[in-house]
Amino acid sequence: MCPACILTIGGGLLIARKLGINDVLAIGLIIIFFSITADIILRKINKGKVFFPYQRIVVSIILLILVALLFRFVQYL
């Protein structure tokens, strides 16, 4: 990720905290953003076509599972 993206995400989480929005909701919104971005990139790679049916949904679920596993194992560190 680029430094500007990291600062933007951190700033977004900070603003969400100041507004009283739960971190889980803010992280969920970030996951949705990244899944849509990943889907667009995959479509550009494949010249505007999907690699497999329901690609956007599958990419979103995979990212959600990866983040859930990350949070599960990070709490033990």
N, C-alpha and C positions, 0 to 999 in steps of 0.2 A: 504494500500500500504506500501511497505517496504521503509525505509529511502533511500536506494540506488536508488530505482525507482524514488522517488521524486527529488533527486539530479540530476539524469540523465535527467529527463524531464526539470527541471529548467535550467540545463546546455545547453540542446538542444535549448530551447527558447532563451537563451542568445546568443548562437552562431548564431542562425537564425537572431536575431536583428542586430548583428554585420555585418552579410552578407547582410543586407538590405531586408530580407524576411519578409513579413507581418506576424503579429502574428496569424491572422486568418488562413493563409495557414499552419503555423506550428502546430496550434492546430488541424486543420483538419487532418494532417498527424498522430498526436498522437491519434485522434479518430479512424482512420483506423487501427492503430497498436493495440489499445485496443479491437476493434471489432473482429479482426482476432484472438487475444489471447482468447477472450471470446468464440469464436466459437470452438477453439481447446479444451478449457477446457470442454465445453458442450459435445463435441464429446468423450472426454476421460471418462466423467461421464457415457455416454450412450454406452460405449464399441465400439467406432469407428463409430457409426451410428448417424444420425441427429435426433433430437427430432421431427422436423416438416420440410416440404418442404421449400426450400429457406431460410434456417436457417441463413446462413452467411449474406444475404442481409437484413433480418429482424432485426438481431442483430445490424448491422451497422446503419440502419435507426433509431432504437430505441435510440442508443447512440447519434446519431446526434441530434435528437429531444430533448433529455434530456440536452445536452450541450447548444443548442439554447435557451431552456427555462431558463436554469441557467443564461445565459448571459442577457436574457431579464429582469429577476427579480433582478439580482445583480445590474444593473444600477440604480435601484430605492433605494438601501440601502445607 
